[in-house]
């Protein structure tokens, strides 16, 4: 949960680097949040059988998507920086099929060791339990 809030605090920070754990924990929490929203929606729909419940849930889903849009782009750009790629590599996602796979491979790739042109390796910034110091340079 701390990783999620860290990304939200750095919602517009496109500089620096993000560890794999920061990127993937943020995405895992998003999947869980969307799953919980779907389960709650299905439960309310089963109880009340009203189409308004579906519309409200869709509206909440859209609001949540808008809420996490910029932070998710920012953490992905920082993750690409961690493997030595420009943030513009995110546009590769626009290539059907291949783009998504390529971005996936880049996000699971280990960090560049040492300092690259985007900053120090976040793994080397101290205790791994102190996540607030990661990517703050």
Beta strands, then each sheet from edge to edge (+ up, - down):
end
